[in-house]
Amino acid sequence: MALPELVLHVQYLKKYTASMVSTQDESKKMVLEVIILHLLKMIVDRDFSDEVGRRELQLFLSKFKVVNAKELFWLILMLTKIAFR
């Protein structure tokens, strides 16, 4: 059984976020920040008809206090500034 596209995308976000939090290597953290940033930017192109995927994404983003599209935009903007400092 194949995972719906959005669920898989959220799993990638969780995987790379966990890796970034657990690593002590600053250069690896920088690479992971860029990967996470690009994954967040790609969210807008995903298929949101998948209810399970939407819930997974909502749960993941709620950890960052993101509850709507405007807040997601500001999170991406903030991460872009951090990643490319």
C-alpha positions in Angstrom: 0.0 0.0 0.0 1.5 3.3 -1.1 1.3 6.3 1.3 -0.6 9.3 0.2 1.7 12.0 -1.1 1.1 14.5 1.8 1.6 11.9 4.5 5.0 10.9 3.0 6.0 14.6 2.8 5.2 15.1 6.5 7.2 12.0 7.3 10.2 13.6 5.5 9.7 16.8 7.5 9.6 14.8 10.8 12.7 12.8 9.8 14.8 15.8 8.9 13.6 17.9 11.8 14.5 15.1 14.3 17.9 14.8 12.7 18.5 18.5 12.9 17.5 18.6 16.6 19.7 15.6 17.5 22.9 16.5 15.7 25.7 18.5 17.3 27.6 19.1 14.0 26.9 22.7 12.9 27.6 22.1 9.2 25.2 19.2 9.2 22.6 21.4 11.0 22.9 24.0 8.3 22.3 21.4 5.5 19.3 20.0 7.3 17.9 23.5 7.8 18.0 24.1 4.1 16.3 20.7 3.4 13.6 21.5 5.9 13.1 24.9 4.5 12.6 23.5 1.0 10.3 20.8 2.2 8.2 23.6 3.9 8.1 25.6 0.7 7.0 22.5 -1.3 3.9 22.1 1.0 1.9 24.6 -1.0 2.1 22.3 -4.1 0.8 19.2 -2.3 -2.6 17.6 -2.7 -4.7 18.5 0.4 -7.6 16.2 -0.5 -6.0 13.6 1.7 -7.6 13.9 5.1 -4.9 11.8 6.9 -2.2 13.9 5.3 -3.8 17.1 6.3 -4.1 16.0 9.9 -0.5 14.8 10.0 0.6 18.2 8.6 -1.5 20.1 11.0 -0.1 18.1 13.9 3.4 18.7 12.7 3.0 22.4 12.2 1.1 22.9 15.5 4.4 22.1 17.3 5.7 25.3 15.7 2.5 27.2 16.7 1.5 27.4 13.0 -2.3 27.2 12.7 -3.0 28.9 9.3 -1.6 29.7 5.9 -0.5 33.2 6.9 1.6 31.8 9.9 3.1 29.1 7.6 4.2 31.9 5.2 5.9 33.8 8.1 7.6 30.6 9.3 9.0 29.9 5.8 10.1 33.5 5.5 11.8 33.4 9.0 13.5 30.1 8.1 14.7 31.5 4.8 16.4 34.4 6.6 18.0 32.0 9.1 19.2 29.5 6.5 20.8 32.0 4.2 22.4 34.3 6.8 
